[in-house]
Amino acid sequence: MKIYFNFKYVIFWIIIISTSTLYGGNSTDTAISWGLVLMGLFGGLSLFLYGMNKMSEGLKKSAGDSMRNILSALTKNRIIAMFVGAFVTMVIQSSSATTVMLVSFVQAQLMTFVQSLGVILGADIGTTVTAQLVAFNLTDYALLVIAIGFGMTLFSKKDSLKHIGESVLGFGILFFGMKLMSDAMEPLRSYGPFIQLLKGLENPLLGLLVGTIFTALIQSSGAFAGIIIVLAQQGLLTLDAGIPLIFGANIGTCITAGLASIGTSREAKRVAIAHVLFKIGGVVLFIFWIPAFADIIRSISPVGAGTGMDKLADELPRQIANAHTIFNVSLAFLFLPFTSLFANIVLKIFPEKEEEKGIQLVTSHLDDSAISTPALAIDLARNEMSRMIRIFDRMLEAIIEPFKTNKSLQDKYRPQLSLVEGIVMREEKLDYLDEHIVFYLRKIGRKELSDRQIHEVYGLMSIVNDIESVGDIIEKNMIPLIAKKSVLKTDFSDEGKEELDIFHIKVSKQVSRFKDAFSTLDPVKAQNIMAKEEKYSNLESEYRLRHLKRLRDEREESIETHEIHMELMDLLKQINVYLASIAKTITNINTID
């Protein structure tokens, strides 16, 4: 029903705009009906942008997970990183989505900031593919493409085919929007004031300003490049006017990324700053020789048939697409050897900030702007959950120490806090992250997700709650035992202390296995945790019997510490059981292909 409703919405606009075009857009009268021109222009633009968004969403759904994995695995070499960035952006049709992935990988320390710069340069190349596709002028076949895409979306049973169909549908709507804009602007070919207005864009600074502002407004350099090509298809632009507009589009898209980074992590801001520096630097290098650059583009582009405006209309779309591509490719190869230098400049502009000591109730990875790309948003949620696991691991590491000595202990990582204060502080962090991650996952769950993604989102919610519950065991149940132990005159027996220490080490190893299994949602590693849980439960039973034997032998220290010993061992066992339950959730996530 949801697909049908969305398509009805599109059909409604198609009928309205097509009718207006039919009754006025192709009029041969010398007087221009501005109402019909504007209706066709803005209606066509709406469909164009909607189609581009639809195509991008379909591609992201069908390829988001695999693109994320490719990007994280193949970015060690800067040249490979550039080609990977170009390929990923070409597939998902969004340099912004690629940037979000980069930020998450840098924050998760899967790559360095320097390595991300190569991917940024590649992503700029990937954005030019849209312009190259649009320049083919497939508007006559737009309705056929829409029919094919809708058929695939409606009748395909596999999610992967539905997502491809959604992309094809968006591709068709994009070209249909282009046709409507092109038809609406046809009367303007003979309207002198409009031609003079566009000719004024040959002034590089004016064209640059218009391109920057318009791209920032519609938030897509690919979409604005498409609009420029539509103007070119009517012969309304010269190449010398189109090139500054393309340069402006490149600056406009990085301004959008810069605005989106406000309020995000320092890594995100650095990526945005690097993007701005690359684009502005490239435009400064090219803008002073636009006529020569235009001559180069003409020499490598196909020659059109006809004369005058018809010849321009035949040649210009491909020339503008080529200018867009060559500018970004040149930029990438020009700046690639100097990524380390750029990284140092960015780090000086936006240096590392020394973390404030004390409690910091903040999220490090969650980014609302990524929710429109569910695969990336899920990845960010998992990065934040990995942070939760590290916090819990430190709590578990610390909690055993007061039972091994009667000395006053300080927190290992925050020396200004006592050991108990450090544990309480981390439990507050777990509570905070639990609330915010679950809320973030709920927002992701309201998007259109594949069956696998739905399964993963709800599985991650379950894991978040389990991690928080394990933190509660340490803070609410184990910490009170420290006070009880401190008032006793007697320590654990040597055997009892050794058994507690060994069992704590075993549970800590389970946490390490959990870290590894969760980082890749590896079902094999998860099953290993489940197998170890049974083994360690048997070990706990064996230690329990040994302790009871010491009681039977009336060992004084065992009698004095009996309640604390048994409760502490039982709580460690509960943590072991929780970890096995989480491991089972990980294996369940992987049951959906």
VMD Tcl script that draws the C-alpha trace (Angstrom):
set ca {
  {0.00 0.00 0.00}
  {2.85 2.38 0.78}
  {4.41 1.94 -2.66}
  {1.04 2.45 -4.34}
  {0.33 5.62 -2.36}
  {3.70 7.15 -3.22}
  {3.22 6.34 -6.88}
  {-0.28 7.89 -6.87}
  {1.32 11.08 -5.57}
  {3.81 11.09 -8.43}
  {1.11 10.29 -11.03}
  {-1.00 13.19 -9.73}
  {1.80 15.66 -10.39}
  {2.60 14.11 -13.75}
  {-1.02 14.52 -14.89}
  {-1.27 18.12 -13.64}
  {2.02 19.22 -15.17}
  {1.58 17.26 -18.39}
  {-1.86 18.85 -18.89}
  {-0.46 22.33 -18.37}
  {2.34 21.64 -20.81}
  {-0.05 20.14 -23.35}
  {-2.27 23.22 -23.36}
  {0.37 25.90 -23.27}
  {3.97 24.70 -23.16}
  {4.34 24.13 -26.91}
  {2.38 27.14 -28.11}
  {3.70 28.80 -31.26}
  {2.37 32.22 -30.22}
  {5.00 34.91 -29.86}
  {3.57 35.98 -26.49}
  {4.89 33.88 -23.63}
  {2.42 32.53 -21.08}
  {4.55 33.00 -17.97}
  {2.11 31.10 -15.77}
  {2.45 27.98 -17.90}
  {6.22 28.41 -18.23}
  {6.67 28.67 -14.46}
  {4.25 25.82 -13.80}
  {6.08 23.55 -16.23}
  {9.49 24.68 -14.97}
  {8.87 24.26 -11.24}
  {6.70 21.18 -11.68}
  {9.38 19.59 -13.83}
  {12.04 20.59 -11.31}
  {9.99 18.99 -8.52}
  {9.78 15.73 -10.45}
  {13.47 15.95 -11.37}
  {14.52 16.32 -7.72}
  {12.01 13.69 -6.56}
  {13.28 11.26 -9.19}
  {16.89 11.85 -8.21}
  {16.03 11.29 -4.54}
  {14.04 8.15 -5.42}
  {16.90 6.78 -7.50}
  {19.40 7.54 -4.74}
  {17.22 5.93 -2.04}
  {16.79 2.75 -4.07}
  {20.51 2.47 -4.74}
  {21.36 3.11 -1.09}
  {18.91 0.42 0.05}
  {20.20 -2.16 -2.39}
  {23.90 -1.40 -1.95}
  {24.30 0.43 1.37}
  {25.61 -2.46 3.46}
  {28.02 -3.77 0.83}
  {29.28 -0.25 0.02}
  {29.99 0.34 3.70}
  {32.04 -2.86 3.89}
  {33.97 -2.05 0.71}
  {34.75 1.44 1.94}
  {36.01 0.28 5.34}
  {38.18 -2.50 3.85}
  {39.88 -0.79 0.91}
  {41.06 2.61 2.07}
  {44.59 1.98 3.34}
  {46.26 3.18 0.12}
  {45.35 6.75 -0.90}
  {45.05 5.90 -4.64}
  {42.84 2.89 -3.93}
  {40.88 5.06 -1.47}
  {40.19 7.58 -4.22}
  {38.89 4.93 -6.64}
  {36.83 3.30 -3.89}
  {35.33 6.68 -2.97}
  {34.43 7.29 -6.64}
  {32.87 3.83 -7.01}
  {30.85 3.98 -3.78}
  {29.52 7.47 -4.53}
  {28.70 6.47 -8.11}
  {26.60 3.56 -6.81}
  {24.78 5.30 -3.96}
  {24.55 8.63 -5.86}
  {25.37 10.71 -2.79}
  {28.69 12.22 -1.77}
  {26.98 13.26 1.49}
  {26.22 9.61 2.28}
  {29.84 8.71 1.56}
  {30.97 11.50 3.88}
  {28.74 10.17 6.67}
  {30.36 6.75 6.27}
  {33.81 8.34 6.43}
  {32.99 10.18 9.64}
  {31.75 6.97 11.28}
  {34.88 5.06 10.22}
  {37.24 7.79 11.47}
  {35.36 7.96 14.79}
  {35.49 4.17 15.10}
  {39.23 4.29 14.27}
  {38.73 2.04 11.24}
  {40.70 4.59 9.22}
  {42.71 7.73 9.87}
  {41.63 11.23 8.93}
  {44.43 11.32 6.30}
  {43.08 8.15 4.67}
  {39.59 9.68 4.51}
  {40.86 12.55 2.35}
  {41.54 10.20 -0.57}
  {37.97 8.94 -0.35}
  {36.63 12.53 -0.32}
  {38.48 13.26 -3.57}
  {37.10 10.06 -5.09}
  {33.57 10.88 -3.92}
  {33.74 14.14 -5.87}
  {34.48 12.12 -9.01}
  {31.55 9.81 -8.29}
  {29.10 12.72 -8.19}
  {29.85 13.55 -11.84}
  {28.28 10.29 -13.04}
  {24.76 11.74 -12.66}
  {25.60 14.59 -15.02}
  {27.04 12.15 -17.56}
  {23.85 10.07 -17.45}
  {21.60 13.11 -17.74}
  {23.58 14.34 -20.76}
  {22.46 11.28 -22.75}
  {19.02 12.96 -23.06}
  {16.81 9.90 -22.68}
  {13.69 12.02 -22.14}
  {11.79 10.37 -25.02}
  {11.99 7.05 -23.17}
  {11.20 8.43 -19.69}
  {7.67 6.99 -19.47}
  {8.91 3.56 -20.58}
  {11.58 3.63 -17.85}
  {8.92 4.68 -15.30}
  {6.70 1.76 -16.35}
  {9.59 -0.73 -16.06}
  {10.65 0.61 -12.65}
  {7.12 0.60 -11.30}
  {6.58 -2.95 -12.57}
  {9.74 -4.14 -10.81}
  {8.73 -2.35 -7.59}
  {5.19 -3.72 -7.64}
  {5.70 -7.33 -8.74}
  {9.17 -8.29 -7.47}
  {9.13 -10.52 -4.40}
  {12.79 -10.02 -3.51}
  {13.76 -6.85 -1.67}
  {16.89 -6.48 -3.80}
  {14.85 -6.37 -7.03}
  {12.33 -3.99 -5.48}
  {15.13 -1.62 -4.55}
  {16.59 -1.79 -8.06}
  {13.09 -1.16 -9.41}
  {12.80 1.87 -7.15}
  {16.06 3.20 -8.61}
  {14.85 2.62 -12.18}
  {11.54 4.33 -11.33}
  {13.41 7.32 -9.92}
  {15.63 7.40 -13.01}
  {12.56 7.56 -15.25}
  {10.85 10.26 -13.16}
  {14.10 12.26 -13.27}
  {14.11 12.24 -17.08}
  {10.40 12.97 -17.25}
  {10.99 16.02 -15.05}
  {13.78 17.05 -17.43}
  {11.39 16.77 -20.39}
  {8.81 18.97 -18.66}
  {11.44 21.60 -17.81}
  {12.84 21.47 -21.32}
  {9.40 21.84 -22.93}
  {8.49 24.68 -20.55}
  {11.67 26.59 -21.42}
  {11.39 26.14 -25.19}
  {9.50 29.45 -25.70}
  {12.37 31.24 -23.92}
  {14.72 30.40 -26.81}
  {13.33 33.42 -28.66}
  {12.92 35.68 -25.61}
  {15.77 38.21 -25.77}
  {15.83 39.43 -22.14}
  {16.11 35.87 -20.81}
  {18.90 35.02 -23.25}
  {20.78 38.16 -22.20}
  {20.29 37.26 -18.53}
  {21.87 33.84 -19.05}
  {24.63 35.32 -21.18}
  {25.52 37.50 -18.20}
  {26.46 34.33 -16.37}
  {29.60 34.23 -18.52}
  {30.94 36.59 -15.86}
  {32.83 33.98 -13.78}
  {32.12 35.55 -10.38}
  {28.39 35.93 -11.07}
  {28.09 32.37 -12.42}
  {30.07 31.07 -9.44}
  {27.78 32.90 -6.99}
  {24.56 31.70 -8.67}
  {25.81 28.09 -8.81}
  {26.90 28.12 -5.17}
  {23.64 29.58 -3.83}
  {21.34 27.42 -5.94}
  {23.22 24.20 -5.12}
  {23.20 25.04 -1.41}
  {19.41 25.54 -1.64}
  {18.62 22.24 -3.38}
  {21.49 20.42 -1.57}
  {22.71 18.43 -4.56}
  {25.46 19.31 -7.02}
  {24.30 16.46 -9.26}
  {20.78 17.91 -9.39}
  {22.03 21.40 -10.23}
  {24.34 19.99 -12.92}
  {21.22 18.34 -14.37}
  {19.38 21.68 -14.39}
  {22.32 23.31 -16.20}
  {22.20 20.52 -18.78}
  {18.44 21.10 -19.28}
  {19.19 24.75 -20.08}
  {21.93 23.57 -22.41}
  {19.52 21.23 -24.22}
  {17.56 24.30 -25.30}
  {20.72 26.11 -26.40}
  {20.10 28.79 -23.77}
  {23.58 28.61 -22.22}
  {27.07 28.91 -23.61}
  {29.85 26.67 -22.31}
  {31.62 29.75 -20.92}
  {28.53 30.44 -18.80}
  {27.98 26.79 -17.87}
  {31.49 26.23 -16.46}
  {31.27 28.89 -13.67}
  {27.87 27.46 -12.74}
  {29.46 24.01 -12.47}
  {32.25 25.45 -10.30}
  {29.63 27.09 -8.10}
  {27.78 23.77 -7.82}
  {30.95 22.15 -6.51}
  {31.38 24.81 -3.82}
  {27.66 24.75 -2.96}
  {27.66 21.04 -2.21}
  {30.52 21.31 0.29}
  {28.84 24.28 2.01}
  {25.85 22.00 2.56}
  {28.17 19.40 4.10}
  {29.71 22.10 6.27}
  {26.31 23.22 7.59}
  {25.38 19.59 8.23}
  {28.51 19.14 10.37}
  {27.44 21.85 12.85}
  {26.89 20.23 16.22}
  {28.64 16.99 15.20}
  {31.95 15.50 16.29}
  {35.33 17.13 15.62}
  {36.07 14.37 13.08}
  {32.93 15.30 11.13}
  {33.91 18.97 11.16}
  {37.40 18.11 9.89}
  {35.97 16.09 7.00}
  {33.70 19.03 6.09}
  {36.59 21.53 6.33}
  {38.75 19.31 4.10}
  {35.92 19.12 1.56}
  {35.61 22.93 1.51}
  {39.37 23.41 1.13}
  {39.58 20.98 -1.77}
  {36.70 22.59 -3.65}
  {37.65 26.22 -3.08}
  {41.28 25.45 -3.87}
  {40.28 23.74 -7.11}
  {37.97 26.57 -8.20}
  {40.70 29.15 -7.52}
  {43.09 27.16 -9.73}
  {40.59 26.86 -12.62}
  {38.56 30.08 -12.60}
  {41.27 32.32 -14.12}
  {41.53 30.31 -17.34}
  {37.91 29.40 -18.08}
  {38.12 30.28 -21.84}
  {41.12 27.96 -22.29}
  {39.42 25.26 -20.22}
  {36.29 25.64 -22.38}
  {38.40 25.20 -25.54}
  {39.86 21.98 -24.12}
  {36.36 20.67 -23.33}
  {35.14 21.51 -26.86}
  {38.10 19.73 -28.41}
  {37.39 16.45 -26.58}
  {33.58 16.53 -26.85}
  {31.40 15.38 -29.80}
  {30.56 18.00 -32.42}
  {26.84 18.71 -32.86}
  {24.86 18.91 -36.08}
  {23.04 21.98 -37.38}
  {23.83 25.63 -36.82}
  {23.22 28.36 -34.29}
  {21.11 27.54 -31.25}
  {20.31 24.02 -32.49}
  {24.02 23.22 -32.72}
  {24.53 24.57 -29.19}
  {21.63 22.45 -27.92}
  {23.19 19.36 -29.49}
  {26.72 19.92 -28.21}
  {26.42 21.66 -24.87}
  {24.89 18.95 -22.63}
  {27.83 16.60 -23.17}
  {30.34 19.47 -22.95}
  {28.99 20.59 -19.56}
  {28.95 17.01 -18.26}
  {32.56 16.60 -19.44}
  {33.61 19.89 -17.81}
  {32.06 18.71 -14.53}
  {33.90 15.37 -14.74}
  {37.28 16.71 -15.86}
  {37.26 19.42 -13.17}
  {36.71 16.87 -10.39}
  {39.07 14.24 -11.83}
  {41.82 16.86 -12.26}
  {41.23 18.05 -8.71}
  {41.54 14.53 -7.34}
  {44.83 13.72 -9.08}
  {46.22 17.19 -8.38}
  {45.53 17.12 -4.62}
  {45.99 13.39 -3.95}
  {49.79 13.57 -3.43}
  {49.26 16.35 -0.87}
  {46.61 14.77 1.35}
  {49.03 14.65 4.31}
  {49.71 18.39 3.90}
  {45.97 19.11 3.72}
  {45.40 16.97 6.82}
  {47.98 19.01 8.75}
  {46.34 22.27 7.64}
  {42.92 21.02 8.73}
  {44.30 19.84 12.09}
  {45.80 23.30 12.65}
  {42.48 24.93 11.77}
  {40.59 22.49 13.96}
  {43.06 20.89 16.41}
  {42.50 18.05 18.82}
  {40.63 19.13 21.93}
  {41.78 17.77 25.24}
  {38.91 15.90 26.85}
  {37.56 17.39 30.03}
  {37.97 15.16 32.99}
  {34.83 13.97 34.71}
  {31.42 12.73 33.64}
  {30.56 13.35 29.98}
  {27.03 12.32 29.16}
  {27.34 12.63 25.38}
  {26.97 10.47 22.31}
  {29.99 10.26 20.02}
  {28.65 8.64 16.86}
  {24.90 9.19 16.48}
  {24.07 11.57 13.62}
  {20.47 12.41 12.72}
  {21.46 13.44 9.19}
  {22.44 9.80 8.48}
  {18.99 8.40 9.26}
  {17.87 8.95 5.65}
  {20.51 6.33 4.75}
  {19.53 3.45 7.09}
  {22.58 1.27 6.40}
  {24.85 4.11 7.52}
  {22.69 5.06 10.50}
  {22.70 1.44 11.71}
  {26.49 1.46 11.42}
  {26.68 4.61 13.56}
  {24.40 3.02 16.18}
  {26.68 -0.01 16.27}
  {29.71 2.26 16.75}
  {27.97 3.89 19.72}
  {27.11 0.45 21.11}
  {30.78 -0.56 20.79}
  {31.50 2.41 23.03}
  {28.96 1.04 25.53}
  {30.76 -2.30 25.51}
  {34.12 -0.60 26.23}
  {32.55 1.30 29.15}
  {31.05 -1.89 30.58}
  {34.38 -3.72 30.12}
  {36.11 -1.11 32.30}
  {33.40 -1.51 34.95}
  {33.91 -5.27 35.03}
  {37.69 -4.86 35.09}
  {37.47 -2.59 38.15}
  {34.82 -4.33 40.25}
  {36.94 -7.32 41.30}
  {39.78 -5.22 42.75}
  {38.13 -4.26 46.11}
  {37.53 -7.95 46.83}
  {41.27 -8.68 46.45}
  {42.55 -5.97 48.81}
  {41.39 -3.75 51.67}
  {43.34 -0.72 50.40}
  {41.63 2.44 49.16}
  {41.60 2.29 45.35}
  {41.43 4.97 42.65}
  {39.89 4.66 39.20}
  {42.49 3.37 36.71}
  {41.46 5.74 33.90}
  {40.22 8.72 35.94}
  {42.63 9.01 38.92}
  {40.68 11.94 40.38}
  {37.83 9.50 41.08}
  {37.74 6.63 43.54}
  {37.26 3.18 42.04}
  {33.61 3.07 43.12}
  {32.96 6.62 41.82}
  {34.41 5.56 38.46}
  {32.06 2.57 38.26}
  {29.02 4.70 39.19}
  {30.03 7.35 36.63}
  {30.24 4.68 33.88}
  {26.86 3.23 34.86}
  {25.33 6.69 34.38}
  {26.93 6.77 30.93}
  {25.42 3.37 30.11}
  {21.97 4.59 31.16}
  {22.36 7.72 29.02}
  {23.60 5.79 25.96}
  {20.89 3.14 26.37}
  {18.18 5.81 26.18}
  {19.70 7.70 23.23}
  {20.70 4.67 21.15}
  {17.28 3.05 21.49}
  {15.62 6.35 20.51}
  {17.96 6.60 17.50}
  {17.22 3.00 16.46}
  {13.49 3.72 16.74}
  {13.88 6.62 14.32}
  {15.74 4.33 11.92}
  {12.95 1.78 12.28}
  {10.43 4.30 10.94}
  {12.27 4.41 7.60}
  {11.76 2.02 4.70}
  {14.03 -0.90 5.61}
  {14.87 -4.26 4.13}
  {13.89 -7.37 6.12}
  {17.54 -7.76 7.15}
  {17.73 -4.17 8.38}
  {14.47 -4.47 10.35}
  {15.80 -7.63 11.99}
  {19.10 -5.92 12.78}
  {17.50 -2.78 14.25}
  {15.34 -4.75 16.69}
  {18.24 -7.07 17.50}
  {20.44 -4.06 18.34}
  {17.71 -2.65 20.61}
  {17.70 -5.93 22.52}
  {21.51 -5.92 22.82}
  {21.55 -2.30 24.06}
  {19.08 -3.15 26.82}
  {21.08 -6.24 27.81}
  {24.33 -4.25 28.06}
  {22.61 -1.69 30.27}
  {21.19 -4.49 32.43}
  {24.66 -5.98 32.90}
  {25.90 -2.56 33.99}
  {23.08 -2.49 36.57}
  {24.29 -5.82 37.99}
  {27.70 -4.30 38.69}
  {26.44 -0.95 40.02}
  {23.35 -2.03 41.95}
  {24.36 -5.50 43.14}
  {28.16 -5.78 43.25}
  {29.06 -2.36 44.69}
  {26.99 -2.97 47.89}
  {29.04 -6.15 48.43}
  {32.19 -3.99 48.61}
  {30.81 -2.23 51.70}
  {29.82 -5.55 53.26}
  {33.28 -6.95 52.60}
  {35.03 -3.89 54.08}
  {33.38 -4.33 57.51}
  {34.50 -7.94 57.81}
  {37.58 -8.68 59.87}
  {38.34 -11.70 57.67}
  {39.41 -12.02 54.06}
  {38.37 -14.76 51.63}
  {40.24 -18.02 51.96}
  {43.19 -18.35 49.60}
  {41.28 -20.97 47.59}
  {38.11 -18.83 47.52}
  {40.02 -15.74 46.41}
  {41.72 -17.73 43.63}
  {38.38 -19.16 42.43}
  {36.76 -15.71 42.33}
  {39.74 -14.32 40.44}
  {39.76 -17.17 37.90}
  {36.01 -16.96 37.31}
  {36.23 -13.18 36.89}
  {38.97 -13.67 34.27}
  {36.78 -16.18 32.43}
  {33.84 -13.75 32.32}
  {36.17 -10.94 31.21}
  {37.33 -13.15 28.33}
  {33.67 -13.53 27.37}
  {33.44 -9.73 27.14}
  {36.49 -9.70 24.82}
  {34.86 -12.35 22.65}
  {31.68 -10.28 22.66}
  {33.62 -7.22 21.41}
  {35.02 -9.23 18.50}
  {31.69 -10.86 17.64}
  {29.75 -7.59 17.83}
  {32.18 -5.56 15.69}
  {31.24 -7.67 12.63}
  {28.07 -9.36 13.97}
  {29.95 -12.63 13.41}
  {27.64 -15.61 14.14}
  {30.55 -18.05 14.47}
  {32.22 -15.96 17.20}
  {28.82 -15.52 18.85}
  {28.28 -19.29 18.94}
  {31.69 -19.62 20.61}
  {30.46 -17.33 23.41}
  {27.37 -19.51 23.85}
  {29.51 -22.65 24.03}
  {31.81 -21.07 26.62}
  {28.80 -19.99 28.70}
  {27.84 -23.60 29.34}
  {31.45 -24.51 30.15}
  {31.83 -21.59 32.60}
  {28.48 -22.35 34.25}
  {29.77 -25.83 34.97}
  {32.95 -24.30 36.37}
  {30.89 -22.04 38.65}
  {29.00 -25.09 39.93}
  {32.31 -26.83 40.65}
  {33.62 -23.79 42.57}
  {30.35 -23.60 44.51}
  {30.76 -27.22 45.66}
  {34.37 -26.54 46.71}
  {33.23 -23.57 48.78}
  {30.49 -25.64 50.45}
  {33.11 -28.27 51.28}
  {35.19 -25.61 53.02}
  {32.09 -24.63 55.00}
  {31.56 -28.24 55.98}
  {35.17 -28.32 57.15}
  {34.34 -25.23 59.23}
  {37.01 -23.00 57.66}
  {36.55 -19.76 59.60}
  {37.29 -17.38 56.69}
  {34.87 -19.31 54.46}
  {32.13 -19.09 57.08}
  {32.65 -15.33 57.57}
  {32.69 -14.52 53.85}
  {30.12 -17.12 52.76}
  {27.28 -14.74 51.86}
  {29.52 -12.32 49.92}
  {31.42 -15.13 48.20}
  {28.28 -16.92 46.98}
  {26.52 -13.73 45.87}
  {29.55 -12.40 44.02}
  {30.04 -15.71 42.21}
  {26.34 -15.78 41.31}
  {26.42 -12.23 39.92}
  {29.42 -13.06 37.74}
  {27.48 -16.08 36.50}
  {24.51 -13.81 35.66}
  {26.80 -11.61 33.56}
  {28.03 -14.73 31.77}
  {24.42 -15.73 31.03}
  {23.58 -12.22 29.75}
  {26.57 -12.33 27.38}
  {25.38 -15.67 26.00}
  {21.91 -14.18 25.51}
  {23.43 -11.27 23.57}
  {25.44 -13.75 21.49}
  {22.22 -15.57 20.64}
  {20.72 -12.27 19.45}
  {23.74 -11.78 17.17}
  {23.22 -15.22 15.62}
  {19.50 -14.45 15.16}
  {20.33 -11.21 13.32}
  {22.26 -13.27 10.80}
  {19.37 -15.65 10.10}
  {17.87 -13.12 7.65}
  {19.70 -12.90 4.32}
}
mol new
graphics top color blue
foreach p $ca { graphics top sphere $p radius 0.5 }
foreach p [lrange $ca 0 end-1] q [lrange $ca 1 end] { graphics top cylinder $p $q radius 0.2 }
display resetview
